[in-house]
Every structure is written in C-alpha cells, then in structure tokens.
Amino acid sequence: MDKVDPREILELGQYVWMARTLMASVELDIYSTVGENGATLEEVAQVTKASERGLSGLLNALIPMGLLTRDDE
C-alpha cells in the first residue's frame, strides 16, 4: 500500500468543513436574510434566532469561501 500524504488528509478535512459550513448557512437561510442589500450581524441573528457569537463565526467562514462579502462601513 502506498503511503498517504498527510496534506491530502487535511485537504479532505477542509472539504468536509466547507460542506458543513455551506449546509449550516442554507439551513439558517442566511442568503435570503442578507439579500442584496445586506444586513448586520444583529439583524441576521434576530431573523435566524441564532446566537450572535456562533453566527459571527459562520458568516466569517463564508467570506473566504466566496459566498458572502463584508461591508465594514
């Protein structure tokens, strides 16, 4: 049996993490809540009934995936 490159295992783990992040965002209906005009963390938390702390991590994870953008203004 060939030796497995640890980087390949880490890459597979990253795909699982990305899939779970996407599934959570769809289950919470993040994209409808944010819409085209955007929404604050507080607004998204109120609509989704999710904690701001957990939601902040989820929203921040969606940004490098290219699924959300942030407007810091």
C-alpha positions in Angstrom: 0.0 0.0 0.0 1.2 3.5 -0.9 2.0 6.0 1.8 -0.7 8.6 2.2 0.4 12.2 2.1 -0.9 14.0 5.3 -1.7 17.1 3.2 -4.3 15.1 1.3 -6.0 14.1 4.5 -6.0 17.7 5.7 -7.4 18.8 2.3 -10.2 16.2 2.6 -11.0 17.6 6.1 -11.2 21.1 4.7 -13.8 19.9 2.1 -15.9 18.5 4.9 -15.6 21.7 6.9 -16.6 23.7 3.8 -19.6 21.5 3.1 -20.8 21.7 6.7 -20.4 25.5 6.6 -22.5 25.7 3.4 -25.2 23.4 4.8 -25.5 25.5 8.0 -25.8 28.7 6.0 -28.6 27.2 3.9 -30.4 25.7 6.9 -30.4 29.1 8.5 -31.5 30.8 5.3 -28.6 33.2 5.5 -28.7 34.2 1.9 -32.4 35.2 1.9 -31.9 37.1 5.2 -28.9 39.0 3.9 -30.4 39.6 0.5 -28.9 42.0 -2.0 -28.9 45.0 0.4 -27.0 43.2 3.2 -27.8 43.0 6.9 -26.0 43.5 10.2 -24.9 40.6 12.4 -27.7 41.7 14.8 -30.3 41.6 12.1 -29.3 38.2 10.8 -29.2 36.9 14.4 -32.7 38.2 15.1 -34.2 36.7 11.9 -32.4 33.3 12.2 -32.8 33.1 16.0 -29.1 32.1 16.2 -26.6 33.4 18.7 -24.5 36.3 17.5 -21.3 34.6 18.7 -22.0 31.4 16.6 -23.4 33.4 13.7 -20.3 35.6 13.6 -18.1 32.6 13.1 -20.4 31.2 10.4 -20.6 34.4 8.5 -16.8 35.0 8.8 -16.3 31.4 7.4 -18.5 32.1 4.4 -16.4 35.1 3.3 -13.2 33.3 2.2 -15.4 30.7 0.6 -16.6 33.5 -1.7 -20.3 33.0 -0.5 -20.6 36.4 1.3 -18.8 39.7 1.3 -18.4 42.1 4.2 -19.0 45.8 4.2 -17.3 47.3 7.2 -18.8 50.7 6.9 
